[in-house]
Amino acid sequence: MAEVADKVPSLTNMWVTTLVVNIFACILGLKKPLMALLVLPVSAFLIWGGLSELNDPWVGPAIRRELGQGYIDQSYYALAITVLGPVALFAILALMHRKQNY
């Protein structure tokens, strides 16, 4: 059986990707809050790739065996924040923008 750990992204790589997506959403949303949602297609692509890897019937158990449950949990958290971060950011920026216009 081939090792899986060297073929999957590291936790650092996943969290940096999540951070970059959220920072990019913040930069886009500063002028117009709706622009923060432009990163959602990228988020959807990242989630699709991550979930398909973690839930694969052969790769998923090998990842769990080699890297442990902590890696699986952190992967799910990073994927969730990749999509929930820009949505929450949009809501916050929209409220702030609305208060400035009154």
N, C-alpha and C positions, 0 to 999 in steps of 0.2 A: 504494500500500500504506500502510495506517495504521500509525502508530507503536505499538509494543507496550509500550515501556518505561514510559510514563506510565500504563498500565492494569494493571500487575502490582505486587504489594507490593514495597516496598523491602527491602533486606537488613536494615536496622535494624528495620523493622516485623516481619519474620519472626523475628528473634532476640529481640525484645522479647516477642512472642507465645509463643515457646518458653520464655523465662524466666518469664513469668507462669504458664504451665501448670505448670511444675516447682515454682515457689514455692507455688502453690495446692495441688499434690500434697503438698508438704512440710507445709504448715499442716494439711491434712486428716489426714495420716498421723502427726502427733505424738502424738495420743491413742491411736489404733488404727491400726497399720500398714496393715491391709487397706483403710482409707479412702483411702489414697494412690492406689489403683487406680480410684477413682471418676472421675478425669479422663480415663481411657482412651477413653470414647466421644467426648469433645471432641477428643482427640488423633487418633482415627480419622477424624473429620470433617475436621480440618485436613489430615491426610495425604491423604485422598481428594481434597480440593480442590487441594492443591498438586501431587500427582502427575498428576492429570488435566490440569492446566494445562501442566506441564512436558513431558508425553508426548503432548500433542495433536499430530496430524500437521501442523497449520498454525501453531499458536501456538508450539509448542516450538522449531522452527527459527528463527522470528522472534525469540524471546527470546534464543536463542544468538547470533544475528547481531547484535542490537542491544546486548545487555548482556554478552555473552561467556561463556566456559565457567566462569569464576569464579563468576558469579551462579548458574549451574546447580548447581555443586558445593556452594556455600554453602546453596542451597535444600535439596538432599538432606540435608546435614548437619543443618540446623535441623529438618527433618521427622523425621529419625531420632532426634534427641535429644528431640523432643516426645513420642515414645512410649517410648524406652528410658530416659529420665530417671526417669519415675514408677515404672517397673518396677524399676530399680536402687534407687531410693529405698525402695520397698516392701521389697526384700530386705534392705537395710541396716537399716531401722527394725525389721523383724521380728527380725533377729538381736540388735539392741540391746535390744528389748523382751523377748526370750527370756532374755537374760543377766540382765536386771534381776529377772526373776521367779524365778531360781534362788537 
